[in-house]
Amino acid sequence: MRYINEYKDGDSCRGIYLCRSKQVLTAKTGKTYYSLTLQDKTGTMDAKVFDINSGIDEFDSMDYIDVTGQVSSFQGNLQWKLTRIRKCTEDEYNPDDYMMASKYNRDEMYGKLMNIMSSVKNTYLRQLIDMYFVNDEAFIKEFKNHSAAKSVHHSFIGGLLQHTLWVVSLCNYLADMYPLLDKDLLLTAALFHDIGKMNELAEFPACEYTDDGQLLGHIFIGAELIGEAVKKIPDFPPRLATELRHCILAHHGELEFGSPKKPALAEAFALNMADNTDAKLQIFTEVFDVAGDNMDWLGFNRMLDSNVRQTYGTKK
């Protein structure tokens, strides 16, 4: 099997890939075409079918399809123009080849995460952490494997764990640099900040929004989880519970970015900065992974709100 990240401009493309999404669109000329996102474990690829003919089988999103076409560059990014598509049967592919996963060992990342969290001394926050991240084996297994997003950043197996570890590490650094921060509160908030994504997003390979994800969102789900969990811990201080939930509710920073509240605590502000830093740098990472050795401008990226390119030092 030839993986998506191995293709270059001008190559012919041929192989079986997961159709992550399929849109039926209409061009300015009035002609119907397909816009697809294809996926394997190395990433995703934008693909188009401009000529829908007898060589294009009927297929839907989340089908595995055998494709034939040509690789070209469009606005600085690779795109496949497909001329043939055949829907595959289950005996033709191994699903493990199509599930993107973190490049880092998940058990090692979890060990590093728990090592940082071992510094939390507050007895109530310690009980909350242990309730999920030490004593609940089913929760731990799901957390290690879950994605952190549908498509924006960390949208791969282990993405939630990787993102959480990076955010906790950044918060740990900030807490050591700025004594005004309540380190126990900040680290606990960082650990739980995206926990609602385990209910917001379905597991791979679908990784689609659940009903709760569509109707409630991970920020509310996470704050609600904390609210219910602290009720099970005797004498958990109400003020501490409110401060922790505020950090969860405010971690996107702005109302237009989905946060019901803007940061009103220094810890909430620090968490927002750490979360945004890791999210944005991961977007850069994923854009550059797709670009490969392309050192030209890569076009406008909506999530980064800028036209971007790699620095020459990154390829030394």
Beta strands, then each sheet from edge to edge (+ up, - down):
strand 1: 12-26
strand 2: 32-40
strand 3: 43-49
strand 4: 64-74
strand 5: 77-87
strand 6: 300-301
strand 7: 306-307
sheet 1: 1+ 2- 3+ 5+ 4- 1+
sheet 2: 6+ 7-
end
